[in-house]
Amino acid sequence: MGKKVAKVGVEKESGYLYFVDKQGDVSRSEMSRGGRKKGKKKKEKVAKVGVDKEPGYLYYVDKDGDISRAKMARGRK
């Protein structure tokens, strides 16, 4: 389960993948679908937030359009 880090309220459109980029902002990229040409997809910034990322956490855009984080599961046996 994740913890909210920043309230953004991004309206998500279908056909796009929303993510938190290296600068801590919300960006989106067009999703790949079967039959389309492969190649580099354009990234476009949706919202400038500037979240400071801590190592050991996964940052993502949740269903409310806000930035959340979850502890990474590493080294389980």
C-alpha positions as CSV (number, residue, x, y, z in Angstrom):
1,M,0.0,0.0,0.0
2,G,1.3,3.4,-0.9
3,K,1.5,6.8,0.9
4,K,0.5,10.0,-0.8
5,V,3.4,12.4,-1.2
6,A,1.9,15.3,-3.2
7,K,-1.6,16.2,-4.2
8,V,-1.7,17.0,-7.9
9,G,-5.1,15.9,-9.2
10,V,-4.0,15.0,-12.8
11,E,-6.9,14.0,-15.1
12,K,-5.8,10.8,-16.8
13,E,-6.6,10.1,-20.5
14,S,-6.8,6.6,-21.8
15,G,-4.0,5.4,-24.1
16,Y,-1.3,7.2,-22.0
17,L,1.2,5.9,-19.4
18,Y,1.6,8.4,-16.5
19,F,4.7,8.4,-14.4
20,V,7.0,10.4,-12.1
21,D,10.1,11.5,-14.0
22,K,13.7,12.1,-12.7
23,Q,12.9,15.7,-11.8
24,G,9.9,14.6,-9.6
25,D,7.3,15.9,-12.0
26,V,4.3,14.1,-13.6
27,S,4.9,13.1,-17.2
28,R,3.1,11.0,-19.7
29,S,4.0,8.9,-22.7
30,E,1.8,7.2,-25.4
31,M,1.3,3.5,-24.7
32,S,2.5,0.9,-27.2
33,R,-0.2,-1.2,-28.8
34,G,0.0,-4.3,-31.0
35,G,0.7,-3.7,-34.6
36,R,2.2,-0.2,-34.2
37,K,5.7,0.7,-35.1
38,K,8.2,0.4,-32.3
39,G,10.4,3.3,-31.4
40,K,11.1,6.1,-29.0
41,K,7.9,7.6,-27.7
42,K,7.6,11.3,-26.9
43,K,7.5,12.2,-23.2
44,E,5.4,15.3,-22.3
45,K,5.3,17.0,-18.9
46,V,1.8,17.2,-17.4
47,A,2.4,18.9,-14.1
48,K,5.5,20.5,-12.4
49,V,5.7,19.2,-8.9
50,G,9.4,18.8,-8.0
51,V,9.0,15.9,-5.5
52,D,12.3,15.0,-3.8
53,K,12.8,11.3,-4.3
54,E,14.3,9.1,-1.7
55,P,16.2,5.9,-2.6
56,G,14.4,2.6,-1.8
57,Y,10.9,3.9,-2.8
58,L,8.9,3.5,-5.9
59,Y,7.1,6.7,-7.0
60,Y,3.9,6.5,-9.1
61,V,0.7,8.4,-10.1
62,D,-2.2,6.9,-8.2
63,K,-5.9,6.6,-9.3
64,D,-6.7,10.0,-7.9
65,G,-3.9,11.6,-10.1
66,D,-1.7,12.3,-7.1
67,I,1.9,11.2,-6.5
68,S,2.3,8.3,-4.1
69,R,5.2,6.1,-3.0
70,A,5.7,2.6,-1.8
71,K,8.7,0.8,-0.3
72,M,10.5,-1.3,-2.9
73,A,10.5,-5.0,-2.2
74,R,14.2,-6.0,-2.7
75,G,16.1,-9.1,-1.7
76,R,13.2,-11.4,-0.7
77,K,13.8,-15.1,-0.7
